[in-house]
Amino acid sequence: MSVINGDSTLRGVGSTRHLVVVGHYDDGVKRDISSPALGTVYSASNADVATVTLGGTVTSQGVGLATIVIRNGGLHTSITVKVSEGSTRQCLDVHLGDYNLFVQEDYREGIDVGGQVAAGGNISLKDFQVGWKLPATETTNVLVAGGNLILNNGTVWGNARYGGQLLPQGSVVVNRGTAARGNPIDFAARFTALRALSTRLSNLPSAGTVIIESWGGVLLRGVNPEVNVFNMEASVFTNATLLSLEAPANSLAVINVRGTTARFANFGHVFTGGIDEHGVLFNFPEATAITAFDYGFYGTVLAPNAHFSFANGSWVGGIYARSLIGNAVGHISRLRDTTICQ
């Protein structure tokens, strides 16, 4: 048993962090056991410094050190929380680099995703590859379906787990692992956290300029070396011809796209100033439907309420959505972990 986001510093009273606890099982699978419904119990050594809820959310109460103990069955582990002086800023942790594709419901018509894929519902793939760009040592939860795993002619490069049935057709090969029944991910808990993250990101104040040109250019410019935030309506992309983003190297660009529907098709992008896809996050806090055709997303997409239709295109980063249908190809380019403080 381990805590992914373990020893940490919380800045000022009232800062929070939700712990993510992973169980390491004898079958080689790692499972998210953060929920108290799975038997995990949290306690804090010094409530004057930090408290912890039944669900594993730590809140700073005063300057000092506290130990958070996590127990499950006969196992236990602990982390150290330091609360620092001086700052009362609220901080938001952005950690969206674990999956190449992560959806709450179904993933259908997929063909090629270089990294890890997980869906809370059914997964249907044909003439496919999954996980083939991962290092040979990264074999845990490469392909996870909460429901049925429907595979037709292809290869999984790592362990595959399914909560329903494995329904193979043609030649299906599992390299560097096994295919077995299991439910290693608490999708409901993870998507509760993703929706909360999306909402908090959407409330960040603008910190950059947005220019919408009559010829279809969407021009974004930020100068902050840490975080730049751009807010716009989804409609600006309907007839876009170019997305241009200028921001410093190693910064995070949060692109908040508002509206219940969004469409991306047949336009390119330019990055300048040093930023690349490791620092670009498209956030769709309100979207329930996103359509993309003949388009490439460079960066990570957070759309926890959206059914995503994505054909004849690709993404270079991660997609976190309600569902995905389409033959778009996923390439690994992990979003850089960032803490946003205000």
DAURZI-V148466 format. One record per backbone hydrogen bond with DSSP energy under -0.5 kcal/mol. NH is the residue of the N-H (numbers start at 1). CO is the residue of the C=O. Records with the same first field share a line. If there is no record, write none. Layout:
NH = CO + CO
This chain:
2 = 22
4 = 2 + 20
6 = 3 + 4
8 = 80
10 = 82
12 = 10 + 84
14 = 60
15 = 12
17 = 58
19 = 17 + 56
21 = 19
22 = 2
23 = 31
25 = 23 + 29
28 = 25
31 = 23
32 = 184
33 = 21 + 31
34 = 21
38 = 35
39 = 36
40 = 35
41 = 71
43 = 69
45 = 67
49 = 46
50 = 46
51 = 59
53 = 57
56 = 53
58 = 17 + 56
59 = 51
60 = 15
61 = 49
62 = 49
64 = 83
66 = 81
68 = 79
69 = 43 + 67
70 = 77
71 = 41
72 = 75
73 = 39
75 = 72
77 = 70
79 = 68
81 = 66
82 = 8 + 80
83 = 64
84 = 10 + 82
87 = 85
92 = 340
94 = 338
95 = 93
100 = 116
101 = 116
102 = 319
103 = 118
104 = 321
105 = 322
107 = 122
108 = 324
109 = 124
110 = 124
113 = 129
114 = 330
117 = 142
118 = 101
119 = 144
120 = 103
121 = 105
123 = 148
124 = 107
125 = 150
126 = 110
127 = 152
128 = 153
129 = 111
130 = 155
131 = 113 + 115
133 = 114
134 = 114 + 131
138 = 135
139 = 137
142 = 139 + 159
143 = 159
144 = 117
145 = 161
146 = 119
147 = 121
149 = 165
150 = 123 + 148
151 = 149 + 167
152 = 125
153 = 169
154 = 171
155 = 128
156 = 173
157 = 130
158 = 156 + 175
159 = 139
160 = 178
161 = 143
162 = 180
163 = 145 + 147
164 = 147
167 = 149 + 165
168 = 166
169 = 151
172 = 170
173 = 154
175 = 156 + 173
177 = 174
180 = 160
182 = 162
187 = 185
190 = 186
191 = 187
192 = 188
193 = 189
194 = 190
195 = 191
196 = 192
197 = 193
198 = 194
199 = 195
200 = 196
201 = 197
202 = 198
203 = 199 + 200
204 = 201
207 = 229
209 = 221
211 = 219
213 = 211 + 217
216 = 213
218 = 242
219 = 211 + 217
220 = 218 + 244
221 = 209
222 = 246
228 = 252
230 = 254
232 = 256
234 = 258
236 = 233
237 = 234
238 = 235
239 = 235
240 = 237
241 = 216
242 = 216
243 = 268
244 = 218 + 242
245 = 270
246 = 220
247 = 272
249 = 273
251 = 248
252 = 226
253 = 279
254 = 228 + 252
255 = 253 + 281
256 = 230 + 254
257 = 255 + 283
258 = 232 + 256
262 = 289
264 = 291
266 = 293 + 294
268 = 241
270 = 243
272 = 245
275 = 247 + 272
279 = 276
280 = 277
281 = 253
282 = 300
283 = 255 + 281
284 = 282 + 302
285 = 283
288 = 260
289 = 260
290 = 307
291 = 262
292 = 309
293 = 264
294 = 311
297 = 295 + 314
298 = 296
299 = 297 + 316
300 = 280
301 = 318
302 = 282 + 300
303 = 301 + 320
306 = 303
307 = 288
308 = 306 + 323
309 = 290 + 307
310 = 308 + 325
311 = 292
314 = 295
315 = 329
316 = 297
317 = 315 + 331
319 = 100
320 = 301
321 = 102 + 319
322 = 303 + 306
323 = 306
324 = 106
325 = 308
326 = 108
328 = 310
329 = 313
330 = 112
331 = 315
335 = 96
336 = 278
338 = 94
340 = 92 + 338
341 = 339
342 = 90
